[in-house]
């Protein structure tokens, strides 16, 4: 079959019928497009099917049946009008439609049988989270969430990554958007994580240093020490903002520059803080 397939599309013939329809449909969804050259309606549906199929190379085969050339195949499926589209799984037709359908309608029709585009990203994020590597998980979770904000799994995973990588305020804001119907055990867990992070940010050490910085606003060393404590309490935005004020005052003060660059580099790829403060530091350096 491989020599007939281009971009997971195959033209069905009696020779490959058994392989594609009976065998391959056990591994992937086979979408069968019954068409003919004379059918103008077929020509409006087929390109849409090809476009959608190209997005699901790992999960779907688009099997095209030219009903003029392959009348026996069309007869086996009992095709009575064109265009007709069928979904075949495990060697059996399980669903289908006849007539012209728009792209949105076809995508909705297929959504029951195909994975969401963001699922692969969530799987990668989940693997990294399982290893405790939230910095690696972050860009996958963020991209999955941006791809489909309605996916509650993506929302929860992104919130978790935000908390663990220091964007507690952003996590809290996003958590507040979850409606009652979606508030499962993950909601309670993440609410607890946010509360713990906020409590850590109100530790006696941080409170004391904050008071000292307010009393001695020109003391750069106190600001550096407070920034370190804030970073450890997952308050990256506040820590970076504070260190940046130190560097603006004295670019070469103590370990401030190294600390700031280390903090920036520790942020996950895709975090807006990373690009924002990288630009700010470079503007001071050059």
C-alpha positions in Angstrom: 0.0 0.0 0.0 2.8 2.4 0.8 3.6 3.1 -2.9 0.0 4.3 -3.3 -0.2 6.6 -0.3 0.8 10.2 -0.5 0.2 12.4 2.5 -2.0 9.6 4.1 -4.3 9.7 1.0 -4.9 6.6 -1.1 -7.0 5.8 -4.1 -9.0 2.6 -3.5 -8.7 -0.2 -6.0 -9.8 -3.9 -5.8 -6.1 -4.7 -5.2 -5.7 -2.6 -2.1 -9.3 -2.7 -0.8 -8.7 -5.4 1.7 -5.5 -3.8 3.0 -6.9 -0.3 3.5 -10.6 -1.0 4.4 -10.2 -4.2 6.4 -6.6 -4.1 7.8 -5.5 -0.4 8.1 -8.9 0.6 9.6 -7.9 -1.5 12.7 -5.0 0.9 13.4 -6.4 4.2 12.1 -9.6 5.9 11.2 -10.3 5.4 7.5 -12.3 8.3 5.9 -13.8 7.1 2.6 -14.6 9.8 0.0 -16.9 8.5 -2.8 -16.6 10.9 -5.7 -16.8 11.1 -9.5 -15.4 13.5 -12.1 -18.8 14.5 -13.3 -20.1 15.4 -9.8 -19.4 19.1 -9.1 -20.6 18.6 -5.5 -17.9 16.0 -5.0 -15.3 18.5 -6.2 -16.4 20.9 -3.5 -16.2 18.4 -0.7 -13.0 16.4 -1.6 -10.5 19.3 -1.2 -11.9 20.0 2.3 -11.5 16.3 3.2 -7.9 16.4 1.9 -7.1 19.5 4.0 -8.5 18.0 7.2 -6.7 14.6 6.5 -3.4 16.4 6.1 -3.6 17.5 9.7 -4.1 14.0 11.1 -1.3 12.0 9.4 -0.8 9.8 12.4 -4.5 9.0 13.0 -6.3 9.0 9.7 -6.2 7.7 6.2 -8.3 9.4 3.4 -9.4 6.6 1.0 -10.8 8.0 -2.2 -13.1 6.0 -4.4 -13.7 7.1 -8.0 -17.2 5.7 -8.5 -16.9 5.7 -12.3 -13.6 3.7 -12.2 -14.5 1.5 -9.1 -18.1 0.7 -9.5 -17.8 -2.7 -7.7 -16.3 -0.9 -4.6 -19.1 1.7 -4.7 -21.7 -1.1 -5.0 -20.3 -2.9 -2.0 -20.9 0.2 0.1 -24.4 0.7 -1.5 -23.6 4.2 -2.7 -26.6 5.9 -4.1 -25.6 9.6 -4.4 -22.5 11.7 -4.6 -20.7 12.9 -2.7 -20.9 10.3 0.1 -18.4 10.2 2.9 -18.0 7.2 5.3 -16.0 6.5 8.4 -14.6 3.0 8.6 -13.2 1.5 11.8 -12.2 -2.1 12.4 -13.3 -3.0 8.9 -16.8 -1.7 9.3 -18.6 1.6 8.3 -19.6 3.3 11.5 -20.8 6.7 10.3 -21.2 8.8 7.3 -23.0 11.6 5.4 -24.2 12.3 1.9 -24.3 15.7 0.1 -22.3 18.8 0.5 -21.1 19.8 4.0 -19.0 22.8 5.1 -15.6 22.5 6.7 -16.9 23.2 10.2 -19.6 20.6 9.8 -17.1 18.0 8.6 -14.7 18.8 11.5 -17.5 18.4 14.0 -18.6 15.2 12.3 -15.1 13.8 12.6 -14.4 15.1 16.1 -16.0 11.9 17.6 -13.3 9.7 15.9 -10.2 11.8 16.0 -8.0 13.1 18.8 -8.0 16.8 19.6 -5.0 18.6 17.9 -3.8 19.7 21.4 -3.8 16.2 22.8 -0.3 15.5 21.7 1.0 18.6 23.4 -0.8 17.7 26.6 0.8 14.3 26.5 4.2 15.8 26.3 3.4 18.3 29.1 2.0 15.5 31.2 5.2 13.4 30.8 7.4 16.3 31.9 5.1 17.1 34.9 5.3 13.4 35.9 9.1 13.9 36.1 8.7 17.1 38.1 10.1 19.2 35.2 7.6 22.0 35.0 9.9 24.2 32.9 9.9 21.7 30.1 6.1 21.1 30.5 5.3 24.8 30.4 5.5 25.6 26.7 3.6 22.5 25.7 0.8 23.2 28.2 0.7 26.9 27.2 0.5 26.0 23.5 -2.2 23.4 24.1 -4.3 25.9 26.1 -3.9 28.6 23.5 -4.9 26.1 20.8 -8.1 25.3 22.6 -9.0 27.3 25.6 -12.2 25.3 26.0 -10.2 22.1 26.8 -10.5 21.9 30.6 -7.5 19.5 30.8 -5.3 22.0 29.0 -6.5 24.8 31.3 -5.8 22.9 34.5 -2.3 21.7 33.2 -1.4 25.3 32.2 -2.5 26.7 35.6 -0.4 24.0 37.3 2.7 25.0 35.2 2.1 28.7 36.0 2.0 28.1 39.7 5.1 25.9 39.7 7.2 28.2 37.5 6.4 31.4 39.6 3.5 33.1 37.9 1.1 32.7 40.8 -1.0 35.8 40.0 -1.6 34.6 36.5 -2.5 31.1 37.7 -4.9 32.6 40.3 -6.6 34.7 37.6 -7.0 31.8 35.3 -8.3 29.5 38.1 -11.0 32.1 38.7 -12.3 31.6 35.2 -13.2 27.9 35.8 -16.9 27.5 36.1 -18.6 25.4 38.9 -19.4 22.5 36.5 -15.6 22.0 35.8 -14.4 22.4 39.4 -13.3 18.8 40.1 -10.5 17.5 42.4 -7.9 19.3 40.3 -9.5 22.6 41.1 -9.2 22.0 44.8 -5.6 20.8 44.4 -4.5 23.9 42.4 -6.5 26.3 44.7 -4.4 24.8 47.6 -1.2 25.2 45.6 -2.0 28.9 44.9 -2.7 29.5 48.6 0.5 27.8 49.7 2.5 29.9 47.2 0.8 33.1 48.5 1.6 32.1 52.1 5.2 31.5 51.2 5.3 35.0 49.7 4.2 36.3 53.1 6.9 34.5 55.1 8.4 36.4 58.1 11.7 36.7 56.2 10.0 38.4 53.2 7.9 40.6 55.4 10.9 41.7 57.3 13.0 42.4 54.2 10.1 44.2 52.6 9.8 46.5 55.6 13.6 47.1 55.5 13.5 48.0 51.8 10.7 50.4 52.4 12.7 52.0 55.2 15.9 52.1 53.2 14.9 52.5 49.5 18.5 53.2 48.4 19.9 50.0 50.0 20.6 47.9 46.9 21.8 44.9 48.9 18.5 44.6 50.8 16.7 44.6 47.4 18.9 41.8 46.1 18.2 39.8 49.2 14.5 40.4 49.0 14.5 39.4 45.3 16.2 36.1 46.1 13.5 35.3 48.8 10.7 36.3 46.4 12.1 34.0 43.7 12.3 31.1 46.2 8.6 31.8 47.0 7.6 31.4 43.3 7.2 35.2 42.9 9.3 35.5 39.7 7.6 38.7 38.4 8.2 40.6 41.7 11.7 39.3 42.0 12.7 40.3 38.5 11.1 43.7 38.8 13.0 44.4 42.0 16.4 43.2 40.6 15.8 45.3 37.5 15.5 48.4 39.7 18.9 47.5 41.2 20.6 47.1 37.8 19.1 50.3 36.5 20.8 52.0 39.5 24.1 50.1 39.3 24.6 47.6 36.5 27.6 46.1 38.2 26.3 45.9 41.8 27.5 42.7 43.5 25.9 39.5 42.1 22.7 41.3 40.9 23.4 40.9 37.2 24.3 37.2 37.4 21.3 36.6 39.7 19.0 38.3 37.2 20.3 36.4 34.2 20.1 33.1 36.2 16.5 33.9 37.1 15.6 34.7 33.5 17.2 31.5 32.2 15.4 29.4 34.8 12.0 30.6 33.4 10.3 28.2 31.0 10.4 28.8 27.3 7.1 30.5 26.3 6.8 32.5 29.6 6.2 36.1 28.6 8.4 37.2 31.6 11.4 35.5 30.0 11.3 37.5 26.8 10.2 40.7 28.6 13.1 40.8 31.0 15.7 39.5 28.5 14.9 42.5 26.4 15.1 44.8 29.4 18.5 43.5 30.6 19.9 43.6 27.0 18.7 47.3 26.8 20.9 48.0 29.8 23.9 46.0 28.6 24.0 47.4 25.1 
